[in-house]
Amino acid sequence: MRVSPPLRDNEQETSAQFAAPTRIRERSPYIDALRALAILRVYLLHALWLTWLPTVFPAMPVMFALAGYLTAVSLERGAPLRVVGSRLRRLLPPLWALAVVAVPLMILVGWRPSLPDVTWWVAPLRNPPSSEWGGPFSLGLWYIRAYLWLVLLSPPLWWAFRRWPAGALLTLATFAVVFASPLVELPVNPVTDVIWSTAAYGSCWLIGYARHTGLLDRVPLRWYVLGVGALALGAMMWLSDRGEDDQLGALVWGWAVVLLLMRARPRLDWLAQVPWLARLIRRINARAVTIYVWHLPVLWAAAALLNLAGLYAGKSTILGVGTVLLVAVVLALGWVEDLAARRRPSLLPPG
């Protein structure tokens, strides 16, 4: 079964690395650093195509777990509909900014979209379509589609999780394992794509819920480490036998890493001693969706420009030129995320 590739607000942290959660007070440097690292990993994978990167750091499961955690924080504070509206407001405008550029360009080079084709660029309940030429614009948008579905489902998921936390988490995880295993051969279509991603990444989303509610902290540390270690070992054995692209192995490995990272609560006080790095992390977080939706078309454009100039388009060269172009795009369009977050638009977000 071929499905979406496994590319893979606030909290006061305690001083102990694996301590129980405290009341929500201030933004967590740890959560921000994890999110920035995950975005950087996605960018480096697509720039350099280092196949071992998803194993070293499965960024997509981590990003969904972080999103689930932040959503749980918001759901406990406010009305569900208001939370969903706020999340959609932050998610969709950067996609629309991409669509304003991508769709006319694809039409200019011969694409003839139907009305539903354009609709999916506005409300991506399925992957936004594209022409063959415009593939880089839409290739990574499965993440936006999966994120959108989980945002829409977050209130009922939160309701179920608060009443049956372990049951809700294990139910989604079981569905994900069954769908990824050789036992079930789902037809390849947009519906099964949504089913798969909701189960697979929804389980990571609920691990984020479990971090916020303290469910993870109630497991004795010794048994927790043994359980995570068993998951990781089983995943590595499965991947060594089936190959690094096997969905089930990658899924279980992602769970193991996410469970480890979501239990940890380091303060990261040392970041205050490296102000440039702290500013960079905050700015990446403030422009996260813009960076994600533009990074593939920018890398494609970098390679095309190098080829047009008759220059060697090696991976490191594409990374360098692509980074310059991506910074330019973020400077030009990042203000959309300021408006979406109801901040004053600026060239650079506050650092």
Buried (B, 14 or more C-beta within 10 A) or exposed (E): BEBBBBBBBEBBBBEEEBEEBEEBEEBBBBBBBBBBBBBBBBBBBBBBEEEEBBBEBBBBBBBBBBBBBBBBBBBBEEEBEEBBEBBBEBBBBBBEBBBEBBBEBBBEEEBEBEEEBBBBBEEBEBBBBBBEEBEBBBBBBBBBBBBBBBBBBBBEBBEBBBEEBEEBBEBBBEBBBEBBEEEEEBEEEEEBBBBBBBBBBBBBBBBBBBBBBEBBBEBEEEEBBEEBEEBBEBBBEBBEEBEEEBBBBBBBBBBBBBBBBBBBBBBBEEBEEEEEEBBBBBBBBBBBBBBBBBBBBBBBBBBEBBEEEEEEBEEEBBBBBBBEBBEEBBEEBBBBBBEBEEEEEEEEBEE
